[in-house]
Each structure stands twice: as C-alpha cells, then as structure tokens.
C-alpha cells in the first residue's frame, strides 16, 4: 500500500464522494460486474462497417430492453464507445455507412411502444442529430444501403408499430431526405446492400405466394425484378451484405414467414443467380442476424440475433471459405422464471433453468466474478430452489410425474430425492423458502389465475401439510424468503387474480398479516432474499398491472423502506435472486421486461447489490491516530481512494444528497498537515478480500478538540467511479 504525498492529493480531480451531513451508516448499491460488461446477447440491432476507422459499428437492439449503446468491433474484441450524446434506445434501426461523408447513418427504429423517424450520424467520436425538415414517416426494420454510384443512401419499406408494412422509397444525400416514386414497387420490405462490382443496389424481399425470395435492383428511378434459376426459400428477418473482396452478395439465416422454423443456411449472389454454400461449421439458426462486410480484413461479420430458444450473443466471421466463431457473450443466455440459490459449502450461486421462447434445462454457477456452465449427467425439472444446511445440498422443487419432486445438487450432478408419504399436488408459480431454525423447506400456494392457499413443509425426507388457524390468501407468483434474524418466513405480493401488495409471515404454526404504514406497490413475479449483513429482507422488481418494475425495497420486520439510489437493474419480472453469504451481496440475474402489452424481451444481465462499509477505530483526540477500515468484497483488487473533509466543504452536488469535492479539502489538510504527510494508506489497491486500512495522524493541537470531519471512499475501474462507501463522521474530543 503506497503513501500519497501532499502534491499527489492536490493533483487528484475526483478524490472522493462525501455524503451530506446527517447521513450515516453503510450505504448499499447495485453494480454491474466488470467481467460481464460486453455487447452481450443481442437482437434487433443494426450494423455497418466504418471504412474510415476500420471498425464494425453496432447500434441499438435489445436483450430485455431497447438499447442506445454504440459498440465497435476491431476483429478481436468488442468495445463500447462512450459519446456524450447518444440516440434514444431502439430496436431494428436502419443502419448504413456513407463512404463519401465518412459517416454511419441511423434512421428510425422502434422503442417497443412507438416508432421513431429520426436521422443520426456517427463520425467515429460523436452522434449528430441531423433533424432534417423532411423525413420518411417513423418506422422500424427498414432496408438501408449506400448507393456509391449516385452518392446517396436509399431507404426502402419497413414496418410500423400499428402494423402496416411500408413500401415507399427515400434517398438521403447527407442533408435532406427526398421521396422517390418508382412505377414498380416491391410489396414487402427486406434487406439491401450495394454491389460494388456491378455498381447496383440490391434489395432482397419476401414474395407473397412464392416459395423463394425476390431479388431487385434500384436504377435510381425504378425497382427492377431480377429473375434467377435458384434462390433462398421465402423468409423474413435475414441478414444481407456484399463481399467486395470476392464480388458476392452474402445472405444468412432468417425465419419462415410464419415465424418458424429459423434458418442457418448461407447463400451467395453473383449478379445473376443465387447459390447455396455448404459449410462444415455454421452459426446456429436465427432470425434478425444483421451482416456487414469488413473491407479492411475481408470478412463478413455476424453477431447475435434471435435463436430457436433464446437471444444469441455469439460473434462469427465468414472469410469466403468457412465460418469462424470469434467471440461469445459471457454468462448464461437470457432467461426468466428460473431457480437460483447460494451454496455456502462451495461458495457459489447456482442457477438452473428458466427460459425465453422455450424452457432451458441448463445449470450454471457464479463465483462472485464470472459464470461457469456445469454439465451434469442428469437433467432435473424445477422452478424454485433453496439451500438445505442440514443435508448440505441445494434443493430444487418442481412438478414431477405425480406431485412435486425434490432434486438435490452436490456440485457435480443432480439426483432425485426419494419420496415418502404424501406430496403437494402439481402447481406452477409457487413460493419457496428454507426455514433455517426449523430445518424445513416451506412451500406456499401456486397455480394459475387464483392460486392456492395451502402450506407444505419438507424435512428432507417427507412432505407434511400443516393446518394453520390463519392462512394467507390463495396466491400464485408471490415471493418468499426466510428472515433469519426474526425466525419468520416472509411472503409478499402475488396474484389472485390481480397483483397484491400484502405482507404475510409464517412462524411455523400460523400465518400473520403484517400492516406496515408503507408497502411496495402491488406486484407478482418479484424476487426477494434475506440480506444477512444488513439484517433486512431485500425485494426487487416484479410485474404490476401491465409493466415491469425496477424498484428496490427493504423489510425490517416492521416497515418497508424504498432504496432510491442509482444505477439499478432495468424494469423486469420473473428474475432470479440469491444472497451470497461468502461475499455479503445479493446476486440478481435475468428476468423479463414489459411495457403494457409489449414484451420488451428477456434479460441475460447479472447485478450485485451490496453495502460498501467504512468504519473507524473509535474516538479521536489531538495527537491520536484514527484508523479507517475499508471493506468492499465486490471491489477486491481494485484501486481505491479515501479522503477527509470538514463538514460544509463545498463540492459538486450529484442531486441525490452526495457531493463530489474537486480536491482533497485544503482546509482539512492545512489543519492537520505537517512536514510529513498525515495520511497513510489513503490510496492504493484493495486486497483480494476487498479490504484496506488507512490512517489519519492527528497532530497534538488542542484547538482541534470539538472539530468534526468526515471520511469516505471510492473505488474505480476503467477510469470511472465503480463504487461509493458510506460516510464516517469523526469527532475530535
């Protein structure tokens, strides 16, 4: 751990975040692990190759909710650009590269609830909103390509949120949009690319009442249908680009007009005819796989799309002879309604199942930094999970052939726990928690629409059904967890048939309705865990009447309190959450997003909720040394800095009660400073457990008595602040 000199502190621009006076105690925060930050699983995005900067540019798309991020591919890795201004998030924007003006152009797209009609340009560093006086009507999934022979971008068709398929043609000259009125108009939208060898713009579209796709060329005034001996089967949402090194159009994937099946076939256009290319290795079948050609490296680039089971996160390149898998998104594919629990014996979080368009039966483990897929010999079925400390196994509960099955995970394989006696009847969407004091699994309710009101307990061998004098209402899709401090199983929310905001507790004998003054809004499919470090029940998200929620609440046994910090996970329901006892943090994964009747998609992201703890050695007096203990397990091995300031020292307010001083408080420094630095260990690297110790050497100046100062700290990654500690107030006696 290195010392920081007086000059070193003076040069630090952002040394610390201090909370305003009156805030004390440990602060909690949501963070997105650095190791998982990447382009991820993605569909509905647009791509173009930026020839001036030799980068593939990806914009928009979604996995859970629409994105407004810009990603760059250099042939080795994806990196996210961080412009000051970005276009609004969207799905299925039209994207193409204007080689004369050296700009990537984006038009339109869908927010999920409405269409966009804006025009943006990317110059390699920033996005510019062109805001032309005249523009095509808002739409998504339009075909867009640059006509080099005429120096304009041509846009065709697309679809609208209201449903109509468009077939209009527009041109963008870098300043304004102009509508063209060809006498021949293709009926359906598709994909478009420029054939630089034959100097023609190629449009490929689905054809009504046809077994194959149609191929068209744009001559500047009209669309001309090109006949061919062979052609790809009729489909939609395929990828298309032009391989200028080989003089071939390249088409891949798509889905049948009735949505299924998805395709993984590869076709090439030679200006006259289509030919299917057979390959030994191929990307899995998918729809929405935008293609672009990297002319600097002579490769066709493909990333993501929507697969048969889930959104995909793989990056592939086609070099004209074979496909190569270049990158894979980290972590489990997108999913909702799976099962997750922490295994303290092996110190990892276990995730099983869930799904997107169809169920998944895979097993994953989270070690605090990264996910690893496990490949057990046996495949179970289940939707709720808990850890049994008596039998030292993860238990998975789900519908079996005759009642509810219990499976156990030993770190290598799943095995079915033998049943004895009566088992709970079949049901989905039940609540489950493990009662640590009584050594039993507690199962409540479940089912469809109105749910059930029965309580069951599993002791590791047999199920039993208590008959409490008071029952919670019949429910399904509620959340449950065990409050170890108070020895109660806590139940919140659920459906019957509408979302509920009731809080109930089970003490092993009866259910009791709690009446807090404030409660989270009615919801179902939320996630809830017990945070042992904070001794609070933590609840996140869920589905209200018609929207995914993204609020965080804590229950202390009497009161619900909303956590209002940021950042936070996006709105979702059906997500999974577990408490990592080894690292003192809640782990959240996946879930489904929705706004009204529109399903935004399914998430694959992982979030951590934990407190950042800063404590002191005790009272301070002139001439003493004050120790500051920093404990941030999630920030292990990252750079940190601590700083002190008198109360009232000015800084930049963040708007949520926090202040960022531009420098170490000079008044504080001059008050305690001397020839030797009064600060020891105030900057450095946290150890592998996320801990560090710093000291303030107070000079023996009696005038310091009665003064009060605060200390706080930050960690950072990639040049930005990663986490914020609580404030510690120190009074000099």
HELIX and SHEET records of a PDB file:
HELIX    1   1 UNK A    6  UNK A   10  1                                   5    
HELIX    2   2 UNK A   34  UNK A   36  5                                   3    
HELIX    3   3 UNK A  633  UNK A  635  5                                   3    
HELIX    4   4 UNK A  666  UNK A  672  1                                   7    
HELIX    5   5 UNK A  702  UNK A  704  5                                   3    
SHEET    1   A 3 UNK A  16  UNK A  19  0                                        
SHEET    2   A 3 UNK A 658  UNK A 661 -1                                        
SHEET    3   A 3 UNK A 652  UNK A 653 -1                                        
SHEET    1   B 4 UNK A  27  UNK A  31  0                                        
SHEET    2   B 4 UNK A 606  UNK A 616 -1                                        
SHEET    3   B 4 UNK A 585  UNK A 589 -1                                        
SHEET    4   B 4 UNK A 576  UNK A 580 -1                                        
SHEET    1   C 5 UNK A  27  UNK A  31  0                                        
SHEET    2   C 5 UNK A 606  UNK A 616 -1                                        
SHEET    3   C 5 UNK A 625  UNK A 631 -1                                        
SHEET    4   C 5 UNK A 691  UNK A 697 -1                                        
SHEET    5   C 5 UNK A 679  UNK A 680 -1                                        
SHEET    1   D 4 UNK A  43  UNK A  50  0                                        
SHEET    2   D 4 UNK A  55  UNK A  62 -1                                        
SHEET    3   D 4 UNK A  70  UNK A  73 -1                                        
SHEET    4   D 4 UNK A  78  UNK A  80 -1                                        
SHEET    1   E 4 UNK A  94  UNK A  98  0                                        
SHEET    2   E 4 UNK A 103  UNK A 110 -1                                        
SHEET    3   E 4 UNK A 115  UNK A 122 -1                                        
SHEET    4   E 4 UNK A 127  UNK A 129 -1                                        
SHEET    1   F 4 UNK A 143  UNK A 147  0                                        
SHEET    2   F 4 UNK A 152  UNK A 159 -1                                        
SHEET    3   F 4 UNK A 165  UNK A 172 -1                                        
SHEET    4   F 4 UNK A 177  UNK A 180 -1                                        
SHEET    1   G 4 UNK A 190  UNK A 195  0                                        
SHEET    2   G 4 UNK A 200  UNK A 205 -1                                        
SHEET    3   G 4 UNK A 214  UNK A 218 -1                                        
SHEET    4   G 4 UNK A 223  UNK A 226 -1                                        
SHEET    1   H 4 UNK A 239  UNK A 243  0                                        
SHEET    2   H 4 UNK A 248  UNK A 252 -1                                        
SHEET    3   H 4 UNK A 266  UNK A 269 -1                                        
SHEET    4   H 4 UNK A 274  UNK A 277 -1                                        
SHEET    1   I 3 UNK A 286  UNK A 287  0                                        
SHEET    2   I 3 UNK A 299  UNK A 307 -1                                        
SHEET    3   I 3 UNK A 291  UNK A 294 -1                                        
SHEET    1   J 4 UNK A 286  UNK A 287  0                                        
SHEET    2   J 4 UNK A 299  UNK A 307 -1                                        
SHEET    3   J 4 UNK A 311  UNK A 318 -1                                        
SHEET    4   J 4 UNK A 323  UNK A 328 -1                                        
SHEET    1   K 4 UNK A 339  UNK A 343  0                                        
SHEET    2   K 4 UNK A 348  UNK A 352 -1                                        
SHEET    3   K 4 UNK A 363  UNK A 366 -1                                        
SHEET    4   K 4 UNK A 371  UNK A 374 -1                                        
SHEET    1   L 4 UNK A 384  UNK A 388  0                                        
SHEET    2   L 4 UNK A 393  UNK A 400 -1                                        
SHEET    3   L 4 UNK A 403  UNK A 409 -1                                        
SHEET    4   L 4 UNK A 414  UNK A 416 -1                                        
SHEET    1   M 4 UNK A 431  UNK A 435  0                                        
SHEET    2   M 4 UNK A 440  UNK A 444 -1                                        
SHEET    3   M 4 UNK A 455  UNK A 458 -1                                        
SHEET    4   M 4 UNK A 463  UNK A 464 -1                                        
SHEET    1   N 4 UNK A 479  UNK A 483  0                                        
SHEET    2   N 4 UNK A 488  UNK A 492 -1                                        
SHEET    3   N 4 UNK A 503  UNK A 506 -1                                        
SHEET    4   N 4 UNK A 511  UNK A 514 -1                                        
SHEET    1   O 4 UNK A 527  UNK A 531  0                                        
SHEET    2   O 4 UNK A 536  UNK A 543 -1                                        
SHEET    3   O 4 UNK A 548  UNK A 555 -1                                        
SHEET    4   O 4 UNK A 560  UNK A 563 -1                                        
SHEET    1   P 2 UNK A 592  UNK A 595  0                                        
SHEET    2   P 2 UNK A 598  UNK A 602 -1                                        
SHEET    1   Q 4 UNK A 683  UNK A 685  0                                        
SHEET    2   Q 4 UNK A 639  UNK A 646 -1                                        
SHEET    3   Q 4 UNK A 708  UNK A 717 -1                                        
SHEET    4   Q 4 UNK A 720  UNK A 724 -1                                        
SHEET    1   R 4 UNK A 683  UNK A 685  0                                        
SHEET    2   R 4 UNK A 639  UNK A 646 -1                                        
SHEET    3   R 4 UNK A 708  UNK A 717 -1                                        
SHEET    4   R 4 UNK A 728  UNK A 731 -1                                        
END                                                                             
